[in-house]
Amino acid sequence: MASIRPLNGFRDFYPPAFAERAHIFATWRRVAARYGFVEYDGPPLEPLELYTKKSGAEIVDQLYNFVDKGGRDVSLRPEMTPTVARMVAAQANALRKPVRWFSIPQLFRYERAQRGRLREHFQLNADIFGDGGESADAELLAMVIDILREFGLTSDDVRVRLSDRRLLNAVLHAMGHPAERIPAIYAVLDKLDRQPRELSVEKLATAGCTTAQVDALLALIEQTNATGVAALAPLLQDAEGATRLAAMQETLAMTQALIGTAVAPWVRLDLTIVRGLAYYTGIVFEVFDAKGELRAVCGGGRYDELLNALGGVDMPAAGFGWGDVVLGELLRDRGLLPSAPPSPEVWVAAGDDVDVATVRATVGALRRAGRRVEYALRPQQLGKQLKAAVSAGAAHALILRGDAPEGGTVRDLTSGAETSVVLATWLANQR
């Protein structure tokens, strides 16, 4: 009979892979807690309407959706933002503002499996509801940078590419582009790095841009990539433009204060970051590896209108999503993932003259003291027990002997050095 393999785009997590996943989750949770975020979750199966209402009917082709036994159109969740928006909207009046929530859901999308994108993945979602200012935007940017640093990544490894739709709109307005042309320009900018320059120029011209406007826009993008916010100051002279420029400068200054180091090595202003999701209304950002070898590691922004659209509640919101697949590849490439699952700290071994009940009582005492402990579940010669301890990667072996019931020997399984101990005292010191 042929073996049954996992579905294409899905993963088995054997202990080494699970150890990597646990390391990623623990790091996410540790930094989120420092920022005052609390964890939540929602159902993995939602009404299909929740996603079509947010993203349109075309989203259905990317979903694991079906009609359930009650005749309802449902879908496995492809993202978490609609769920959390629904949850916050349902209890908006009772929640302390601003709301700082995070979750690590498993998400499902029926897409072509490829490097950096599977049909299931886990994702850190972190959102702030109830604050529409630059302070909340800076909190999220600082949290992203602190998570990157917590993993051991540096500004030489990654870049946060930041923009703001309000700022970009002010730029395009100042360059003479009418409002009805802006969506078409967004579509070109979103793919500027992924298609030939000639094609981008052609699409901009088709959208109604003059040759001079195309040249000026592409030159400004290159200039902002090189020199940052200062490149926009000569252009943004009207009140709206100046306001948006000042807001971006304030966001960067707040972020720098929060991370305690210069923000410029980490964050680059990039007007091509518009994000494909139509509901973003303010800042938008994506994190990429500095070598440009991988897909976006993380992405997010401000979406102030979504709660009103899904739950009838007018509440500003901003957040980000951070998948485990690309992050895992990046950390693996940099040698920043654990090499193996946690090993036993102590292996309790015993000679033939030691009662098995004594072994189990000692094991139990060590476990209650918080130690990771293993022992031979079946009677074995002492040499075989110690060999099993080495194979398991145990750091130490506690060897019990019948001729010295009050004492024992602790062997360092790396160096082989042994130390005689008084058993009761040694056990007490393990807490």
N, C-alpha and C positions, 0 to 999 in steps of 0.2 A: 504494500500500500504506500502510495506517495505521501511524503510528509506535507503537512499543511503549513504554509508559510504566512507571515503577516501580510496584510493587504498592502498593496503598493502605496508608499507614502506614509506608512505607519511604522512605529518602532517598538521593538522589544527592549526593555531596560534590564539587561543582566547586571549583576552587582557592580562591576566597574563603571558602566554607563549610568547606573542609578546614583553612584557616589558623585559623579560629575553633576548630575541633575540636582542632587541634594545640596551640593556646594553652591550652585547658582541660586537656588531658592533661598538658602540660608543667608547669603550675601544680600539679596534683594530685601529680605525681611529685616535684616539688621539695620540697613541704612534707612529703610522706610520708617522704622520705629524711631530712629533718631530725629526724623523730620516730623514726628507727631502724627503719622498716618496710622490708621487702624484697619485691620483686615476684614473683608467681607467676602461673600460668595453669592452666587445666584444659580438658578437651574441650568443644566447643560442643554435642556430642550425648551425652546421658546416658541410662541406663536410666530408663524412665518411673517405675519404682518409687521412685527416689530422691526424686521430688517428691510422689507420692501418700503415701509413708510419712511425709513431713514435714507435708503440708498437707491430706491426705485426698483422696478420689476426686473431690470437686467441683472440684479444681484442673484437671482434665483439660480442661474446657471453655475454659480460658484458654491452653492450650498448643498449640504446633505439634508434634503427636505423630503417629506412624505406626508401622506394622509394617515393619521393614527386610527386606532380602532373606534374612536368616538367620532370619526369623520372630520377631525380638525386638521387644518394645514399647519404643520409644525416643522421646525428645523433644528438640527444641532447648532449650537451657537458658533458663528464664525468670528465674532469679536465680542468684547465685553462692554463697550461704551453704551450701546442701546439698553442693555440690562441695567447698568448702574444708573443711567439717566432715568429709567422707569422707576427704579427703587427710590432714588432721591426725590423725584417728583411726588411720589406717593406719600412721603412723610416730610415734605419740605418745611412745613410750619413747626414741626416738632424737633427738627435737627439743629444742633448748635452750629452756628456759622463762624468761620467757613468750615465746610465739611472737608475732611482730609481722609480719603478712603483709598485702600489699595487691595488688589486681588491677584492671584496667580492661577487663572483658569486654564483648562485645556480647551483649545479651540479647534474647529474643523472647517476646512474649505476644500471643495472638490476642484482642485487645480492640478496642473501637470507638475508632478514631483520633479524637483531639480535641486542643484546645490543651493543651500540656504533657504529652500522653501519645500515643505512637506505638506501632506494633507491633514496633518494634525500637528499641533505644537502647543507648548505652554508659553504663557506671556504674562509679564508683570504689567498690570494696569494701575496707574496712580493718577488720581484726579483731585482737583480742588474745586469745590462748588461754593458759590456765594461771595466771591471776591473777583471783581472785574479789573483790578489794577495791575500795575507793573510788579507789585510785590509778589503776587501769586505766580506770575510768569517767571520771576527770578527764582522763587522757591523751587519750581520744577526744573529749571536749568541747572541750578546748583545741586539738586538731588541727583540728576543724571550724571553730572561730573563726579560727584562723590561716590556714586556706585561704580563708575569706571575706575576711580582710584582705589576703591576697596577691592576690586578684582586684581589690582596690581598693574593696570594699564596706565600709560602716561600720555601726555599730549603729543608725543612722537608716534604713538600707536593709533590714535583716533582723532577725529575732528567733529565738533558739533557745528553743523551748517544751519544758520539761523536766518529767518526772514520774518516779515510781518505783512499780512495782506493789506492792512490799512496803509502802511508805509509804501508798499509797492503801488497801490492805487494812487497815492499822492505823487509818486514818481512818474507814473504813466500819464497822469493828468497834466503834470508840469511839462511833460514832453509833447503834449498836444494830442494825445490819444483820447477819443471820445469813449464814454462809458460802455457803449454797446460793443466796442472792439476789444475790451479788456479780457472777457472770457477766452477769446481766440488767442490772445497773446499769452495768457496763462497756460493754455494747452501746449504752446510751443516752448515756453520756458521750462515746463515740467519735464520735457524730453530733450532739452538742449544738450545735455551731456551724453545722451544715448542715441543720437542720430547725427548724420553728417551736417556740417554747418550750412552747406548749400541747400539742404532740404529745409532747415529752419528758416533761412532767408526767404525761400520760396513760399513757405507757409505764412510768414509775416506779411509778405507782399500780398498774398491772396486775402489776408484779413483786412487789407486796406492801408497798410503802412507804406509810406514813401521810402525810397532808397535812403534818404538822409535820416529818416526816423529809425530805420533798421540799423544803420551804421551807428547811430548815436546810442541806441539801446544796448547793442552788443558791446560797444566800447565801455559804457557805464558799468555793465555787469563785470567786465574784466577789471575795471578800475576799483570797484567795491571789493572784489575778491582780493585785490592786492593791498588796498589801503584802508578798507573798512568804512565805518559810518562817515568819516570825514569827506569821502568822495561825493556824498549826496548833498552836503551843505550848500554849495553854490547853486544847486538846482532848486532846492526846496525853500523858496523865499516867501511864499504866501503863508497865511496863518495856519491852515490845515497841515501843510507840509512841515512847517517848523514844529508844530505840536507833535506830529508823528516822529520826527527826527529826535526831538527831545525825549520822547517816551522810550525809543530804542536805546538812546544813550543812558537813560536812567535804569532801564532793565539790565544793561551790561554792568553798570556801576554797582547795582544791588547784588548781582550775581558774584562779582569780584569780591565784594565784602563778605559774602556768605562762604565762599570757598577758601578765602584767606590767601589767595595768590593771584597773580595776573590772569585775567580772563582771556586775553588775546591768544595765548598759545592753544587754548581749548576751543574757543568759539570763533567762527568766521562768518561774517555777514555774507549771505549768498542769495541774491534776488531770484535765483532759479528754483529755490525751494518754495513751492506753492502747495504741494501735497495734493493728490488727486481727489481727496474726499471733499465734496462741495460744501460741507457744513463748517469748515474752518473759517473763523471770522477775524482773527488777530494774528498773534505770533504763530509761526510754524517752524519746526526744526526737525532735522534728521541727523543721526550719528552714523558716520562712515569710518571704516578703517583707513588709516592715512595712506596705505599703499594702493587703495582703490581696487582691491581684489575681491571684495565681498559685497553682498547686497547691504542695504541700510541695516544697521544694528538696532536702531531705536528710532521712533518718530512720534511726534505729537504736536500740540498747539492749543489754541483757544477756540472754543466752539460755543459761543454764548447763546445761540438760538436753539440748540438741540433739545433742551428740557422743555421749552415751550412747544416745540413741534411734537414731541412724544408724550408729554404729560401735562401740557397746558400750564406750566409754571415758568414764570419769567425769572430765571436765575443764571448769572454768568457762570461759566465753567471752563476749565482748562485741564489738560492731562496728557499723558503719553502712554504708548504701548511698547513693550520691549520683549521680543521673542527670544526663546532659548536656543533656537537652531543656529542662527548666524552668530550669536554670542558664543555658543559652544565652539564653533569652528574658529573664531578669533582667539579665544582663550587657549584652545588646543594648539593653534599655530604658534602662540607666544609661550607655550610651556607653563601656563598658569592654571591648569586644572589638576586636581588630585590624581595621582598615578594609580591608586588602588582603593578599594573600600576600606573603611576603618578596620584595623586588626585588633585582636584581643590585647588588652593591656597586661593581663596576667593569665597564665595557664596553670591550673592547679594539677600537679602530678603527685603520684604516691607509689610507694613500694608495695609488694605483696602483703606485707605485714600490717598495713593500715586498713582499717575498716572503711568500707565504701560510704557508710553513713557519715563518717568524719569528713571525708572528702566533700560530700554534698553540703554538709553544714558549713564548711569553710568557703565553698563556692558561694553559697547563699549570703554569707556575711559580707563577702567582697562585693557582691552585686548590690546589696542594700547600701553599701558605702559609695555606690555610684561607679564602680569599676566595670569595664567590659571584660568578662571572664568566660573561659571555656575549660572543659575537662573531658576526659575520655568517657563516653557514655557507657562503654562496655569494659570489663576488666582487661587490662593490657600490661605487658611488661613495661617497667619504668623507661627503658631505652626507647621503646616504641612511642610512649607518651611524649617524651621530650622531642622526638623526631617530628611528631604531629604538631607540637607547639611551634617548632621552627617553620614547618610548612605553612602554618596558619598566619605566620608573621607576628606572633606574640612578642612583646618586648621583654617579658620576664616569665620565668617559671617559678612557682612556689612549690617546693618539693617537701612533702610530708613523709616522715619516717616513723615506723612503729616503735623503734628503740628510743625515740626522743619525743614523746607525745606533746610535750609543752613547747617544743621548738620546731624549727624547720630551716630550710635553706632556700635562699632566693638566688636564682641564677640569671645573670644578664645573658640573654640568648644571642646577643651580638658579639660580646667580648668573651663570653664563657666564664667570666668572673663570678664567684659564689660568695655569699655572705650568710653566716648563721644568724638567725633571728629568734627572739622570743615570740612565739606565735601570737599570743594575746596582745602584746604591745605593738607588733607589726600591723595586725589587723586594725587596731584602734587608730593608728596613724594613717590609714588609707582613706579616712573620711574627709 
